[in-house]
């Protein structure tokens, strides 16, 4: 593999890593809002 | 912004190295759509789906206006009338407006940021294909014994808990819509943050992409909140919990707080991309760059932030403390500032511009005037003591329809006319486009403006019958509604005939206006694969 191909594939891999990292962060944020609001509702009930 | 990149090239895909099979064309037949991962195919499916939903929700609106044409009960029983208002709203919000903007995002964001596709193409396919199932399920509730949900799109308990067997179907449908929206939003953010062409810094992005980035963050924050709220409704109904049941220690008003924590940002989810569309079109047909680009970005972000701290202005009459009313009244009024910045900047963009009035520009101008009317009536509703009078009247119906129809929907129509030649390679018929514009603009006002008078005179919303003093303006409103509905068949015809053929569109499409942006550097129709080689943005 030539040097430029190596550089390119590193770029591609790095981009894939960034895509995966951003995706999981956003999934985590969505889950925090989902669970967080249910937990908040439980704690504000007076049963 | 300028792009150095030859005319893509994208056709080049068939010319070069075929070591991998990732440069193939579309699959044949139904598989192309079922297994679609191409952002343009998925964008088209979203747009067609939203058009079908627009017609379905519109048909329900026709039933509503037919019932309200004159006093007395005509064609619907009260339960069916309430089902119609509830389903009309759910279908228009989640089935028509949101998927239309997601379709535009799918088509345009990769083209505007110079990316070959969305970052997560398989998830893109999944997020679209959930929708037909979600809406089939929702529409099937009309056939279930006990009828479909009829307590309004806000699904307030305890009323909504009286729904029959349709209840879990509707809740599951809402969950699926939410999941689809969250996946779509994740895709948009990941694409914009990671797939921009070299040199495309954040503050060089087109405004449509910017507004969608901010909208996507709103979606990720609030759609799970809606999902949480309806999950709790479900457990209250079937598993004996008492989240919203006062007898068990719960609080039905808490549902309203949670719902509107989702519901108000949802309003901006439906309008921020509209701001983006108008911010693309007005500069093109003014032949000037957008006035105050940075201010537009910051104003959009400010509106998004403020949308999280205004939710209880929907609940002034629930009896909250005075300090709460003051807070939510003032925070709501603050939204007028960044919105005013936007209206000022659009106007300043046109100032001394060399204007021309093609159909997309006409719809954008109508947006500017009519959305502002909706904004002003919103300001009136924000005043807590006045809201006690307006609350749950037709004034509210007039307000949010001005924001959503000549606001969000007109911007979607403007976007379709603006980018349709890029999608299909054909120019639409300008005369028919202008006819569609003028009929829509006249009849949308005949339909909704009288509803201000009805509301101020005290006519409540969500009623199938009314006192005779409301008869005249209801008659006018219904006639406007029928004519507006019929006019939209012309829109369908224009899209259909443009997709089938017509005068060939150039690559720039709006040549005399020299539109800016990477989407105009690709061929018309946009090739199946674009930006295989990332363009350099200077």
Interface residues (C-beta under 8 A of the other chain):
Chain A: X15 X18 X19 X22 X23 X26 X27 X29 X30 X31 X33 X34 X35 X37 X38 X41 X42 X44 X45 X46 X47
Chain B: X119 X120 X182 X185 X186 X189 X190 X193 X194 X195 X220 X221 X222 X223 X224 X225 X227 X228 X229 X231 X232 X242 X243 X248 X249 X250 X251 X254 X258 X261
